Structures are given as C-alpha cells and as structure tokens.
Amino acid sequence: MKPIALALLCFALWTISSCSALRAQTGELIAVFSQPGGCAIETMGGCRITIESATGSKIKIGELSDLQTIAFQPAHVLNYDPEKQNNHWTLNRKPNQLKSECNPGLTSQHLDLNRILIHQRVFVDKEHPSTWIETDGVTVCDLGTNKIADVLKTNTQTCDVIIATGCPDADDDSISGLITQMKARFVLLASDNDAVDDNKVTKISDHNFIAVSGKKKNAQKNEAQWIKITDQPWKMTDSELSSLFDRKESSSANSRAVFAPLSTRQMNFVPGDGSHTPRWNSEHMMGRELLFFSQIYHSIDPEIPVMNLNPKQMPADFVAAHPDWTGQEEALLTLRVEAFSRRFAYLLNDLPLDEKTKGSKMWSPRGLLKQMERHYKQHTENVKKKMELENWPKE
C-alpha cells in the first residue's frame, strides 16, 4: 500500500475509534486561539498545541499541570521536515500516566484521553506547510502564510475551522471559495484585514479565541461564520469577579492536593457507614462545577454544550465513571474542569454578579462561585474524615 493511502486508512480507523466516554460526556469542545506569530488549540483533555504559523516549522505541545495554577507545562516539540512527503504525529495520553506520548505517523491503536492527530501538508511551498489537527470531533486547518489561491488549486480535504490570519490574499472572494471547498463552519481572519468586507464578519476584540464543539457537526449546518479576531489574550479586568475565581480555585487546589496521593483502592474505599466513597466526592464536586458553568456559558455561546458528568446522588446508586483511575487522575479531571471555567469566563464579564443568569435558574455568578468555593471544602473535609477510620486502606 502506498504511504499516502496507508496514512488515510489509519486516519479513517482512528476517527472510527475515537469516541471515548469522557469525550462524549464532555461534549467534544475545544478552544481555537489566534496569537502573535501563530495560533493555538486547547482541549478539554488538558492539552495546548501551539503552531508557529509564520514558518510552519515548529509545533509545541503543552499539558495541563497538576500545580496549584492553571498552566500548560512543555511536553513535546514537533519539528517539520520539508524533505519528508508527510509529517504526521499521533498524540496520546493513557489514564494514570501524567505524560503523553507523541509518535510519528497516524495510528488507531492505544488511543486514550488525549487523542490528537497532527498532519502538516504542503500545497505549493514546501517550506511553509499548512497544519491540520483533529481532536474531539473537530478538525482545524491553519493555512499559515500560504496563498489561498494555491490552497484552492490543490486542496481536497474539509475541516470545521480555517485559520487564515496569515494568508496574504485573504479577501471576500478567496474566503468564499475556501468555505465552499472546505465546508468550514468558522474562518478566523486577522483583525486588521481590510480586504474583507466588515459587513460579512463578526469582530472579536476583547478575547482571542472561539469555542468549537464537535457536536455541532451533526446539527443542521448554518452559514459559516467569518470572524475578525484580535491576537491579544483576554484579561479579567473585573477585580471582584477575579477575586471570586481566585477563591474558588484556591479551594479546588486544596481539594486536589488531598485526592492526588490516593491510590485506586483508596478512591474506591466504602466506609461501611452508608456514606460515599472518596471517588464519588471527587466526581460530584467536578460534575457540579462543569454542569453549572456550562449551563451559563451555553446560554451565551451555544457552541459550548451543556456538560453533565454528575454521578447518581445516593451511595447505593453510584457507579464510578472510571473505577480504575487513581486520585491523581481524578484530580487532573477536576483541574481540567477548572481550566474550562476560567477559559470561558469572559462570558461572565458583562453579567450582573448578583442576578440569576439566563442559563441557570439557581445561580447568579457570585452565588455560583461562592458555592463552589464552599462545595470543594465541604466534600474534601468529608473525605479527610474517612481517611481517619480504622479500616482506611494504607495504600
């Protein structure tokens, strides 16, 4: 079999095998960023992929840290080789392993939490490739500095998001041609692009990324969105909102510090007094934050799905989502949810802090953030009490 045909076959097999329980429940959501010199993608699985679009020669991959701060620690650097016919990589992280693997080629085997395919493809200029990333049911194509005219001559692939911020010939006609050919739902354009009619675009000047959900692929297709977007990151300027987030995240960090050292056996410990296992407490805290924030965010940006990972409430009804996960893996899931809440917090920026939101019948922004702060503390204290019992597993 020819290399290209083999690659396409592997790609198809990977796509078929890429629906995990975690991804399906979290709605297959990513964030696509515009930034100086390139772009980036952040996943719900705790991965950030940065592309240096000016040259297309380097891709940096960071992983969400388990430190008491939301940061992506360096994990892999992929260097483009213009002499190779194809530059393909598969990124994958298995549960209970902090570090991912990133291997050349496309594969459908052993794909777990961070299943990401990266493919660099040449249109005309082999020194400046395009970069294609497929993850969580979404395909993103960064055209880099390629001319759209060259893309239209040679491209045969489709995608959800086109990043055309670096294309020198991006104008009304060329973008229309791209959308028709690639069937994209979003096209990102540089904020200073004067060749595109402002009447056709949405302008984003206060944050540098968009939410994209793989779930929308199966929905009725609407007209593609043309988006002129800043390359400067959003900053939380509301000091009161910032303080509320800081306190919630501090409470969550203290909770994660308790859960992270626990073994699988300890996470599944049944106290015998009719109360919950430590794992239920972790799933419950994470699930509550994810559901309540996603409900509010969805009401403002429908591309963000409502995500419900809440376990059944009563101990007798509880079935662990991942009974083989260590406390560290559960703590990382809580951190990924925390990163989600912070990432899209710009959606709260113009909401009154003390009024219930359109997306929630229960919560105002202040009420929710304060409740989450208390919630993490309350349930973590409950788990600490279990750890003092005589029959608590030692390891």
MIKE-260876 format. One record per residue (C-alpha): residue in one letter; x, y, z. Coordinates in steps of 0.02 Angstrom, whole numbers, padded with zeros to 5 digits, always signed. Last residue first. Example, Ala and Ser with C-alpha at 12.3 -4.5 7.8 and 13.67 -1.06 7.14 Angstrom:
<atoms>
s+00684-00053+00357
a+00615-00225+00390
</atoms>
This chain:
<atoms>
e-00105+00101+02515
k-00150+00104+02699
p-00332+00063+02664
w-00449+00151+02790
n-00515+00015+02907
e-00478+00112+03065
l-00561+00271+03001
e-00456+00430+02991
m-00456+00434+02799
k-00646+00438+02801
k-00639+00602+02898
k-00525+00677+02765
v-00655+00628+02634
n-00790+00731+02720
e-00671+00878+02734
t-00646+00868+02545
h-00834+00872+02522
q-00857+01032+02620
k-00704+01124+02555
y-00745+01093+02372
h-00925+01145+02400
r-00884+01305+02494
e-00782+01377+02349
m-00910+01309+02226
q-01049+01398+02321
k-00952+01562+02317
l-00927+01550+02128
l-01108+01503+02099
g-01181+01642+02206
r-01068+01773+02128
p-01114+01722+01951
s-01301+01714+01996
w-01364+01538+02015
m-01518+01430+02027
k-01624+01455+01871
s-01467+01446+01766
g-01437+01487+01583
k-01518+01659+01583
t-01416+01708+01734
k-01475+01744+01909
e-01430+01921+01962
d-01295+01960+02090
l-01140+01973+01982
p-01226+02071+01845
l-01166+01995+01680
d-01047+02088+01565
n-00889+01988+01605
l-00973+01820+01629
l-00936+01763+01451
y-00756+01815+01479
a-00751+01668+01600
f-00727+01548+01454
r-00551+01492+01498
r-00579+01503+01687
s-00722+01378+01691
f-00633+01263+01568
a-00471+01270+01668
e-00568+01220+01824
v-00642+01075+01727
r-00467+01020+01676
l-00411+01036+01858
t-00553+00923+01916
l-00500+00797+01783
l-00322+00811+01848
a-00382+00772+02024
e-00469+00615+01961
e-00308+00560+01877
q-00207+00593+02035
g-00333+00500+02142
t-00302+00347+02036
w-00422+00295+01899
d-00478+00113+01888
p-00658+00147+01940
h-00683+00272+01797
a-00863+00331+01788
a-00899+00256+01959
v-01074+00185+01978
f-01170+00264+02122
d-01346+00202+02154
a-01317+00132+02329
p-01220+00288+02379
m-01365+00404+02330
q-01333+00553+02216
k-01301+00472+02047
p-01143+00543+01970
n-01137+00714+01887
l-01044+00716+01721
n-01163+00840+01638
m-01097+00953+01501
v-01208+01086+01423
p-01126+01118+01256
i-01020+01270+01213
e-01063+01318+01033
p-01223+01393+01104
d-01124+01545+01168
i-01223+01646+01295
s-01344+01513+01358
h-01206+01383+01337
y-01092+01479+01457
i-01223+01476+01595
q-01262+01291+01576
s-01076+01252+01555
f-01038+01336+01722
f-01170+01238+01816
l-01132+01070+01737
l-00942+01077+01750
e-00941+01140+01929
r-01065+01008+01987
g-00975+00867+01897
m-00806+00908+01973
m-00876+00909+02150
h-00979+00752+02122
e-00840+00654+02036
s-00720+00691+02179
n-00847+00651+02314
w-00897+00491+02224
r-00716+00438+02217
p-00694+00462+02404
t-00830+00330+02429
h-00998+00388+02495
s-01081+00361+02662
g-01180+00208+02718
d-01073+00176+02872
g-00966+00044+02788
p-00833+00167+02731
v-00825+00102+02552
f-00649+00138+02485
n-00647+00160+02295
m-00526+00307+02299
q-00418+00213+02424
r-00406+00062+02311
t-00363+00170+02161
s-00225+00251+02262
l-00237+00422+02343
p-00096+00549+02327
a-00197+00669+02214
f-00356+00674+02319
v-00297+00786+02461
a-00198+00906+02350
r-00347+00913+02232
s-00456+00982+02372
n-00332+01119+02415
a-00324+01165+02230
s-00514+01172+02221
s-00522+01291+02369
s-00388+01400+02290
e-00484+01395+02126
k-00644+01456+02207
r-00550+01595+02299
d-00463+01653+02141
f-00624+01650+02041
l-00712+01760+02168
s-00564+01880+02171
s-00565+01894+01982
l-00751+01931+01979
e-00723+02071+02106
s-00571+02138+02014
d-00663+02149+01847
t-00519+02159+01725
m-00508+01975+01680
k-00384+01981+01538
w-00418+01916+01364
p-00269+01870+01259
q-00209+01977+01113
d-00218+01907+00936
t-00380+02000+00899
i-00511+01916+00792
k-00601+01951+00630
i-00726+01809+00618
w-00817+01745+00464
q-00951+01624+00523
a-01009+01490+00403
e-01195+01486+00364
n-01287+01359+00469
k-01273+01172+00459
q-01411+01073+00543
a-01328+00983+00687
n-01216+00833+00662
k-01057+00933+00654
k-01115+01039+00801
k-01067+00902+00922
g-00885+00928+00878
s-00892+01090+00976
v-00792+01247+00937
a-00764+01388+01062
i-00675+01542+00996
f-00513+01628+01039
n-00426+01797+01056
h-00532+01895+01177
d-00589+02077+01186
s-00585+02124+01002
i-00697+01997+00919
k-00774+02061+00758
t-00906+01959+00668
v-00887+01971+00481
k-00986+01996+00322
n-01024+02181+00343
d-00839+02210+00379
d-00800+02168+00198
v-00633+02078+00189
a-00484+02165+00112
d-00455+02273+00266
n-00380+02133+00370
d-00327+02217+00533
s-00417+02094+00647
a-00334+01947+00559
l-00460+01819+00499
l-00528+01661+00578
v-00647+01559+00469
f-00781+01455+00555
r-00903+01320+00498
a-00791+01256+00358
k-00856+01162+00206
m-00678+01153+00135
q-00721+01197-00045
t-00867+01315-00017
i-00785+01396+00134
l-00621+01417+00043
g-00704+01496-00109
s-00797+01623-00001
i-00632+01663+00084
s-00548+01693-00084
d-00688+01804-00147
d-00703+01915+00006
d-00516+01937+00035
a-00372+01836+00109
d-00226+01856-00012
p-00080+01866+00111
c-00142+01720+00219
g-00081+01740+00398
t-00248+01754+00489
a-00323+01617+00381
i-00364+01491+00518
i-00497+01377+00445
v-00611+01287+00568
d-00725+01138+00539
c-00624+01048+00406
t-00632+00976+00231
q-00495+00899+00123
t-00465+00905-00065
n-00342+01050-00078
t-00237+01080-00234
k-00298+01231-00331
l-00398+01312-00191
v-00248+01305-00075
d-00137+01392-00202
a-00261+01535-00220
i-00273+01544-00031
k-00091+01593-00026
n+00002+01503+00113
t+00064+01601+00264
g-00006+01478+00392
l-00157+01387+00324
d-00205+01326+00498
c-00334+01189+00474
v-00440+01132+00622
t-00539+00970+00627
v-00661+00940+00771
g-00727+00776+00840
d-00627+00790+01000
t-00463+00808+00905
e-00406+00831+00726
i-00263+00950+00687
w-00210+01005+00514
t-00057+01115+00486
s-00019+01200+00321
p+00160+01192+00261
h+00282+01335+00229
e+00449+01270+00163
k+00358+01150+00045
d+00281+01296-00049
v+00140+01229-00159
f+00004+01148-00052
v+00108+01058+00078
r+00028+00963+00223
q+00068+00951+00406
h-00037+00822+00499
i-00072+00816+00686
l-00190+00687+00759
i-00247+00704+00939
r-00310+00576+01062
n-00279+00650+01233
l-00376+00530+01344
d-00348+00361+01260
l-00284+00296+01095
h-00198+00129+01108
q-00205+00089+00922
s-00287+00193+00785
t-00122+00259+00720
l-00058+00403+00616
g+00129+00426+00597
p+00267+00491+00710
n+00240+00470+00897
c+00184+00585+01036
e+00163+00503+01205
s+00077+00591+01349
k+00144+00618+01523
l+00046+00606+01685
q+00002+00422+01667
n-00149+00365+01768
p-00257+00361+01611
k-00162+00348+01446
r-00106+00501+01348
n-00099+00506+01159
l-00029+00619+01024
t-00016+00547+00849
w+00102+00631+00726
h+00109+00652+00537
n+00233+00747+00428
n+00213+00682+00252
q+00325+00675+00098
k+00478+00711+00203
e+00608+00835+00141
p+00519+00985+00219
d+00543+00911+00394
y+00431+01000+00521
n+00491+00997+00700
l+00375+00936+00837
v+00409+00994+01016
h+00334+00893+01157
a+00282+00912+01341
p+00304+01092+01399
q+00192+01129+01551
f+00023+01210+01521
a-00030+01319+01666
i-00182+01335+01777
t-00105+01357+01948
q-00089+01248+02101
l+00020+01125+02006
d-00057+00973+01920
s-00004+01045+01753
l-00107+01048+01595
e+00000+00981+01454
g+00095+01080+01324
i+00130+01040+01143
k+00239+01148+01032
i+00231+01140+00842
k+00377+01203+00738
s+00412+01235+00555
g+00251+01316+00498
t+00354+01471+00463
a+00240+01615+00511
s+00113+01492+00580
e+00210+01446+00736
i+00081+01321+00796
t+00041+01298+00981
i-00049+01142+01043
r-00122+01152+01219
c-00181+00992+01305
g-00291+00965+01457
g-00422+00844+01393
m-00546+00986+01370
t-00434+01040+01228
e-00335+01198+01191
i-00285+01246+01015
a-00156+01376+00967
c-00117+01503+00833
g+00030+01590+00751
g+00152+01733+00755
p+00055+01837+00880
q-00098+01740+00940
s-00262+01674+00872
f-00338+01538+00979
v-00455+01391+00947
a-00544+01322+01101
i-00603+01141+01102
l-00763+01050+01148
e-00812+00869+01121
g-00969+00872+01228
t-00895+00825+01395
q-00995+00664+01400
a-00938+00604+01230
r-00757+00645+01269
l-00754+00552+01433
a-00844+00401+01364
s-00721+00385+01221
c-00763+00410+01036
s-00602+00400+00936
s-00612+00226+00861
i-00697+00275+00698
t-00586+00427+00675
w-00430+00324+00708
l-00480+00198+00577
a-00507+00336+00450
f-00338+00415+00487
c-00253+00246+00478
l-00330+00220+00305
l-00278+00395+00250
a-00099+00362+00307
l-00095+00196+00216
a-00157+00279+00056
i-00023+00413+00071
p+00114+00285+00104
k+00065+00173-00044
m+00000+00000+00000
</atoms>
